[in-house]
């Protein structure tokens, strides 16, 4: 059953209930197949199906409802320094109107969540994973709640417009949005209400994420869908797109036992926070993470990409075996790539088995499927960097 509540919020659903986003009625009207995800009823696909939605995103523009994700507003003069005390990223020097990828870490450098944050005029906006948002809020309040005010945006929705034609559509509704570069953010006004738009997303395509009041979400979504370039898309297409882009999914590639070094996310750890940097360390797990950066041999495993050499989808958590028959890793995400028409996967493997070209055997229903380590991403990203 579903709740009558139509706004995304930070409450947990009662047993057997699902929360609804502001687009719930629109999803049903559009023929969505709904599933439970992170406590919400969300569309996994619409009538045209996952593959059509996926390929449409690659060629035109798709509208995704990601209102289940958590949006947090942090305010106060010490907010940037407070956030740096929790994450190995550069927040102090983040200019207003710029967005950054961040990682909340535990004392062992395990990843509690990955998030996006943007420096706005007078505050920071954090977008965190839906399944982690309750824990993230508690973590932030416990660790830095005395240094800044933290407020979940309980009545805001989040829409993602993704694809090469997204910019053409959005600028018709919101003039000026086309001037944003990848990872820029700015406030705009649509029909008298404020939107906050970032040029970002999690599909590997150019696109935008739009934070807006929940009461405005359906009208804005309908305005986007009125344009012939835009079709609705569900969680299934979103997952396939992010996998082709080589991006991590929390709960699959990332968890509290995985460090940024093991996950191949050291691009998110700038020099200023590394050993000998101007603000080196000072975040949870710094000793372990900085040691893994300095000594790669301390990393027990490594995230890799894989292509199956037979037309057999290999899904998580399929074990991976080396030439000697010993298990050397396991698959964390896998599917038949709609863009490549080939089975692809991400996995963690022992470092000795992580080199591109290495052949492994995935066990699928008791039968071996040959796979080969390959570089990520599977499909090159097309972000507009200006």
N, C-alpha and C positions, 0 to 999 in steps of 0.2 A: 504494500500500500504506500501511498505518498502522503506527505503532509500538506496542509492547506497553505503553509507558509510559502510565499512566492519570492522571497528575497534570500540571496546568499548570506550566510552569517556564520559565526564561529560556534554555534551550538552543535552538539552531537545529536544525530537522529535517535529517536527511541528505537528499541529493538523491533525489527520488522518494518520500520518506516524508512522512507527515502526523502531527503530534502529536494526541493525544486529550485531551479534557477528562474530568473525572470522571463526566460524564453521558453519555459516548459510548454505552454499552450501552443506556441508557434511551432515547436518541434513536432508536436502531435499533429498539428494541422498540415505540416509538410510531410507526414508519413514516416517519421523517424522510428527506428527500432530502438527502444530505450533499454538501457542496462544500468545496474548499480555500479557506481564508481566513486570512491572516496565519500560514501554516504549519500551521494546524490543520484537522482535519476537523470541520466545523460544520454544523448543520442550516440549510438555506436556507428550507425550509418543511416542514410536516407534511402529513398526508393531506388535511386540509380545504382547503389551499391558502392562498396569500398574502393574497388579498382577505378571506377568512373570518377569518383570524388577525388581520388589521389591524382589521376592523370589530369583532371580539370585544374587542380591546384598548380600543377607543373606548367600548364599552358595558359591559364587565365587568372581567376581569383576565387577563393573559397572562404566562406564565413564559418568560423568555429566558435562555439560557445565554451568559454573556459572560465565561466563565472564561479565554478566550484573552487578555484584557486583562492588562496588567501591574499588579501591586500591589507597592508599595514602602513600606517602613517606614523613616522617618528619625528618628533619636534624637540628642539632645544639646542642651545649653543654648543653643547658637548657631544651632540649626536654622532658626528663623524668619528671622533676619537673613540667613542663608546663602541661603535660598530667595528672599528679596527681591532678592538680588544677581543672580538669574537671571530673574526675572519682574516685570512691571510691575503687581504687585498688592499688596494690603495683607495681609501675613502676620503682622506683629508684633502687630496688634490683633485678630487673629482669635480669638474666644473659644473655649474648650474646648467641644467638641460642636457646632461650626459648620463647615460645608463651604463651599468657594469654588472657582470656576472660574479656572484659571490658564493662562498661555501661556509656554512656553519659547521664547526668542527667540535669534536669532543676531546678529552684530555689525551686520547691515544691517536689523535689526528684522523679519527674516523669521521665520515661525513654524516652529519645529522640531517642536513637538507642542502639542496642547491637552490639559489634564488636569483632574482634580478632586482637591482635597486637603482633608483634614479634620483639625482639631486635636483630638487625643485626649488622654487622661490620660497624659502622659509621652512622647508621640511625635506624629508626623504620618503619616497614611496617604495616599499618592498613588496614584491610579488613572490609568494612562496607556494610550494606544492600543496594541493588540497588535502592529501592524506597526512601531511605533516604539520598543517597549520596550527592545530591546537597545541602540539608539543613545541612548535617554534615560538608561539606567543608566550607560553609559560617559560621557555628558556630565555627569551629576551627580557621578559619582565623580571625574572630572578637574577639575571646577570647584569643588566644595564638599566633596569627600571628606575633606579635612583638617579640616573644621569640624564634621562630624557623621558619625554612623555610618549607612550606607545598606545596607539589606538587602532583597532581593526576597523576597516571601512565596511561596516556590517550591511550597509544598504547600497553597495556599489556592485555593479556587474563588470565583467571583463570579456570583451569580444576580440577575436583575432581574425583579421582579414589578410589572407596570405596568397601570394602568387604574383607573377610578373605584371599583371594588369591591375593589381590592388591599388597602386598609386594613381592610376588614371581614374578609377572610380572614386576613391576617397577625396581627391582634390576637387571633384565636382560638388561633393557635399560639404567639404570643409576646406575652402580655399586656403592655401598656405601649407597644408600638410605635405605637399610634394617637396617642400624645401627641407624637410627633415632628412638627415643622413642616417645610415645604420647606427643604432644605439643613441640617437638623439631623442629627446622628449620635449614636449611643449603643451601648454594649455590652449584649447580652442573653444569656440562657442558655436553650438548648433541649436538653432531655434530657441535661443535665449538661455540654454543650459550649458554648463561647462563640461568639456570632455578633456581628459588628459591622454595624449596620444604619444606612443613611442614607436619608432621605426624598428621593430624587432619581431620576434616570433620564434617558433621552435620547429620549423619545417625545413629549414635550409633555403627557403625562397625569400625573396624580398617581400616585405609586408609590414603590417602594423598591429599593435595591440592597443585597444581603446578602453580605458577605464571611464566609466560613466555611471550616473545614478541609476539604480535598478529600475526605477519607474520610467526611465527614458529608454531602456534597453530594447524593448520590443519595437518601438517606433523607429529607432535608429537601425535596428536589424532589418526591418521591412524596407527602409529607405535604401539600404545597401543592396538587398535582394531584388529591388526594383530594376537594378541595372542588369542588362543581359549578360555581362561578363561574370556575374557573381552567382554561385550556387552554394547551398548549405553543405557542410561536410561534418562528419562525426569523428569520434575518438579513434575508430579503426584507421581511417586515412591519416589522421594526425600521427598515430604511432608509426605507421609505415613510412611516412615522410621523414620523421625524426630519425628513424633507424637508417634510412638511406643516407641521411646527412651526417651519420656518425655521432649523433648526440645521445647523451645518457638519459635514461629514465630512472627516477628515484624508485627504489624497490626492486629494480632489475640490475642496472649497472652500478648503482650507488646505494650504500647503506652504511650503518654506523661502524662496520668493521673494515671499510674500504677507505684508503687514504687518497688524497688528490694525486699523489705520485703514481700509485697503482692504477688509478683510473685514467691516466694520461691527461690530466687537467692542469698541469703545471703552467700552461699558458695563462691561467687565471691568477697565478701567484707572481706579482711583479718583482723586479729587482729590489725595489725599496724595502720589501718585507722579507727578503732572503738574507742569508748570512752575509755580513759586511754591508748590508743596505742601510740607508739612513734611519729606517724604523724597523730593523730586523726583529723578527720574533714578536713576542708579546701577545700571542693568541693561543688558544687551547691547542695542545698537541704540537706546539712549535718545535720542541726538541726532536720528536720523531720525524716530523715532516722535513725539517731542514737537514736531518741526517740522511733521509732517503734521497733528498735532492743531491747532496754531496756524494753519496755512495749508493749508486743504483743497485749494487749487489744486495742492499738491505731490503729491497722490494721483493716480497715473496711471490708476487704474481703481476701480470700486466694485462690491461684491457687491449683486445685486438679485434680486428675485423676478419671475417671468414666468408668464403664463397664455397658453396657445395659444388662438387664436380659431377654430381648426378642431380636430376630434377626431383629432389626430395626435400621438402621444407624441413629444416631442423630447428626445433623450438627449444626454449628453456624448459627444464634444466638438463638438457641432454649432456651426458659426460663425453669428454674428449680424450682419446687415447693416442699415445705416440707410437712410433714404429715398433717399439719393443712390447707393445700391449699394455703398458702402464698408463693409468689415468693421469693426465697432465693438466686438466682443466675442465671447465663446464661452460655451456652456452648460457647466456643471460637474456638474450632476445634473438628471435629469428623468425623469418617469414619468406614467402616468395615475393621478391621485389617486383612491384607493378611497373616500375620504370625500366628495370633491367631484364625482366622476365627470367629471373634466375634466383635460386635460394641464396639468401645472405643471412649473416648472423653477427652478433657481437658475443664476446666470450672473455673470460679470464683464464689465462694459462700461465704455466711456469715460465720464467724469463727465458730459459734455454729453448723453449718451443715457440717464442714470440716473433721470430724473424719472418718478414714477408717471404712467401714461397714455401714455408714449412708445410708439409703434408701431415694431416691428422685424420683420425677416424672418429666420427660422431656416432654414438650408438642410438638408433631410433627403433623403438619397439624390438630391441634385441638384435638388430641387424646393423652392420657398419655402413656408414655413408662417408665416402672420402671428401675431405674439405681441405682448403688451402688458405693459409694466413695471407691477408691482403691489407694494404694500407687503407686508412679511413680518410675522408668519407667515401662511401660507395658512389654517391652522386655529388658533384661539386656544388657548393653553395653559391647562391646568386644574390648576395646582399648588395645593396646600393651604398657604397662607401663614399660617394660624392666625387 
